[in-house]
Amino acid sequence: MVRRFAYVMALAIVLIGTRVATAEDYPTRPITVIVQLPPGGTLDLLARAFAPIAEKYLGKPVVVLTKAGAAGAIGSFSLAQAKPDGYTIGTGWPAMTQLIIGEILAGRKPTFTLDDYVVLGRLMESPTIFLVKYDSPWQTFQEVIKDVKAHPDTYAFSSGGIYSASHLPMEIVLQEVGLKLRHVPFQGGGPAFTALIGGHVHFSTQYPGTSFPKIKAKQLRGLAQTGETRVKNYENIPTFKELGYNAIYSAWYGLLAPKGTPEPIVTKLRTVVKQVANDPAFVDIIEKSGDQVIYADPETTKKNWQREYDTLYKLLERLEKTKK
């Protein structure tokens, strides 16, 4: 019995020693960043800006792997199921929340939940821009309100899909302002932009990074933004808050690891995320895209994620009831 106990203790010490050594030596090989949406969007931009900067601090290659499909559900599930060893991390953004809530409201068990991830930190926060076609008659949001109220059932807005990250901000605006618009959903932000530029719809709410080149090209005009404060590169566009409306919404973009990732490795990754956020090269890439870097520590990001979940659950529940 004594011999068996001694053997078990010796084995435990070896295993603990191996785990500590692994955490201390981490990383010893390339790290993969899963991106859940197709190339060209904000998630892809974030990951590809993050990867080369993170390599400086980790000392190993950081590889971006696109796992798109089912509005981000495939990649999010893959991240949740990945081996929790620090060699697979992924992007996080509000659509993950919407996917979870959508499954619950549909009476299905979500394939992943907020608890399946360890938050490494937020790198970006982006409000949406209320957009009209550049040659439209509206120069201010107040003019939009006046026209829409005077001509009910006339105007429509585009989004990247039902309950997408560009649909819900518009619903928040409409609810706060007291307007009704017809929703025309598309399969992604690209077609939603095309519909607006082509004059097939009248309005849309889209994100700074993807809106910026179209505004610069005088294809679109921004009339208001949903952030608490004005975004860099959009200083001439007022917030809804400034206009007297509590239509506030900003999408967060950060990095996550699978639940169960060893704490020493999580600590190192969190340090690297903060280092990247403060690196001028990373900030320059993001700002040149028309977006902004706003770092938040893991605890703050997790609290905000839960708050977002509660807010969007109520909104999606209300929208589901109006459909019935």
N, C-alpha and C positions, 0 to 999 in steps of 0.2 A: 504493500500500500504506500509506504514511504517512498519507495523507488518510483512508483507510478506518479505520485504527486510531484516529485523532483523533476521527472521527465516533462510533465505538463507545464510546470513553471519555467523550465529551461526553454521549451518550445514557445511559450508566451513571450518570453524576453526576446527571443530571436525575431518573432513576428513583429513585436513592437519596435525593435531596433531597425528592422527592415523598413517599416512604414515611416518612421522618423527620418531615416536616411533618404527615402524616396522623396519625402516632402522637402527636405533640405536641398537635395540635388535638382529638384524640379526647376525648369523643364530639361529633359534630356533628349527630346525629339520635337518635331513640329507640332504646333497647336492648330486645330481646325476651328474656324468660326462659321457656324451655320447661319445662313441668311434665308429667311422663309418666303421671300417674295422674289419675283423675276428681276434681272439686272435693269438698272436705269432709274430705280426709285430711291427713296431716302434711305431705306435699310441697306441697300447695296452700296450707296455712297458712304454711309457711316462705316460699314465693315471694311471697305477698300481704303478708306482714309485711316482707319484704326490700325490695320494690319502692319504696314511698313513702319509706323511709329512705334508700335508695341514691340516689334522685333528688336529695337534698340535697347529696350529695357529688359526683355526676356532672354536675349541672346540666342534665340532659336527662331526659325521661320514661323510665320503666322499665315495660314492658308485659308482663303475664303471659299466656302463651299455652298453653292446655291441649292436649296432643297425646296423648290416652289411647288405650289399646288394646293387646291382647296382653300384659297384665300389665306394661306399661311399655316393652315392646320397640320399639313404633312410635316413641314419643317419643325414646327413647335413640338409635335409629338415625338419626332426623332430626337430633338434636344432633350426632352424629358426622359427618354429611354436610353440616352447615351451613357456609356460607362463613366461613372463619376470620379475620374482620375485627373481632371484638370486639362486633359488634352482635347476635349471637345467643349466649346462654349458656344454661345449664340446670341443673336440680337433679340431685344425685347422692345415691344411697342404696343399702343393701345388696342390694336386689332386682336391681340391675344385675349384680352379681356372680353371683347365683343364675341369672339368665337366661343368662349366658355359659356357666357350668358345665353347666347343663342341656342346652344345645345340644351341647356337647362330649361329654357322657356318652351322648347320644342318637345320636352318630356324625355329627353335622352341624357344618358350619362356622359359627361365630357370625357374625351380621351386624355386630357391633361387639365391641371388646375394650377392656381397660383402657387400652391404648396409644393409643386414638383420642381421648383427652381430656387436657386440661391442668387440673390441680386448682387451684382458686382459694382453697380453704380450707373447713374445716368450721365450721358455725354451731351445730349441735345434736348432742347425743348422747343417745339414749334407750334405757334398758333396757326390758324387758317386765315386766308385772305378772301374776303368777299369780292368776287370778280364779275365784271361785265365785259362785253366786247368793246374794244377801244373806240369804235365809231358809233357806239350806242348813244341814245339821247341823255343818259344819266351821268351827271358829273359828281353827284354826292349821294350818300345813302338815303338822306332825307327825301330826295327826289324819287328814289325807288319806292319808298314807303307810300308817298302820295300817289304815285302812278298805280301801284299794285292794289291799293285800297279803292281807287277810283274805277279800276277795271278788274273785278274779281274773275277768277277762273280763266285768266288770259295768259299768265306767265308760267314758265317752267324753269327748273334748275337741273343740272346734271350732277352725277356723282360717279365714283368708281365702283358702285355696287350697293345693293340694299344693305344697310347697317354698316357700311364701310367707314373708314376713317375720314372720308370726305363727305359722307352722308350725314352722320350724326351731328357734326358742328352746325350744319345748316338747320337741322331740326331744332337745335338749341336756340339759334338766332330767331327762327320763325316763332317758336313758342314764347320767347321773351318779348319780341316786338309785336306779336299779334297779327302775323301775316299768314296767308295760305298760298302755297305755290305747288304746282304739279311736279312730282318727282320723276325724273327720267334716269334710271340707273344704267350704267354701262359696265363692261368687263374690264375695269381698270381705269386709272387716272388719265392715261393717254387718250382713249376714246372720249372721255368726259371733256377734256380740253378741246378736242377736235370739234365736238358738237357745239361748244360755246363759241369758238372762233368762227365756225361756219354759220353761226346764226340759227342753229336748229333749236337751241334753248337760250334762255336769257341771262341766267345767273349760274354761279357755281362757287363752292368754297374749296380751295385747294391750298397746298402748303407752300411756304416761301421758296424753297429750293427749286421746285418744279415750276413755280409761277414766274420766277425772276426773269428767265430769258424771254418769256412771252410778253412780259410787261416792257422789258427793254426794247423789244422788237416792235412795240406799239400794236400788238395784236389784242392785248387785254389791258384793262384798267382796274386797279384795286380801289375799292371805295371804303373799306373798313377792315379791321382785323380783330380776331377774337382773343388776343393775348391780354394779360394784365397791363403790359406796357408795349410801346412800339418796338418792333423788331429792327435790328440794324439792316440797312438797305431799303427799309420801308418807313423811314422817319416821316415822310410826307403823308402817310395814310393813318387816319385816326383810329383808335380802338373803339369798339362798341361801348366800352366803359366810359370813355370820354364823351360819347354821344348821348350818354344817359341810360344805357341799357346794360343789364347784367348778363350779357351773352358772352361768357368767358369760357374758353376751351383752348387748351394747348396739349399737343401730343408729345409724349416723352419717348426718347429713343436711348436705349442703354444696352448693357451686356449682362447676360445671365449664365449661370453654370447649372448643371443637373444637381438635384438634391442628393446629398450624401457625399459631395466632394469634400475631401479632408480639409479641416479648418486651416492648417498652415498653408495649403495651396490656395484656398479661397483668399486668405489674407494677402498673399503675394499678388494674386490677380487683381484684387481690389486696389492695391497700391499702384499697379501698372495702369489700371484704368484712370486713376487720378492723375498719374504722371502724363498720360497721353492727352487728357483734357487740358492740361496746363502747357503742353508743348506748342510753341508758336507755329511749327510746321502743320500740325493737325488743325489748329484754329484757322490758319490761312486757307487750307483746303476747304473747310466747311463754310467759311465766310465768303469765299469766292464763288461758291455754289449758290449763294443767296440765303443761306441759313445761318444759324448761330449756335455756338457752343455754350451750354449752361450746365455745368457739372453739379451733381447732387450726390452726396454720400449714400451708401447702401441702405442705411436705416431710413433716411428721408425718402429715398426712392420707393422703398417697400411700403411705407405709410401712405405715400401719395398713390401708389398702385392700388392699395386697398380702398382708398377714398374714391378713386376713379371707378373701381368696380361697383361700389355702392351707388354712385351717381348714375352710371350707365345702365345699371340693372333697372333702376326706376324709369329711366327714359325708354329703354327697350321694352319694358313691360307695358308702358303706356302706349307705345307705338303698335305693339301686338294687339292690344285691346281695341284700338281704333280701326284695325284691319278687319275685325270680326263683326 
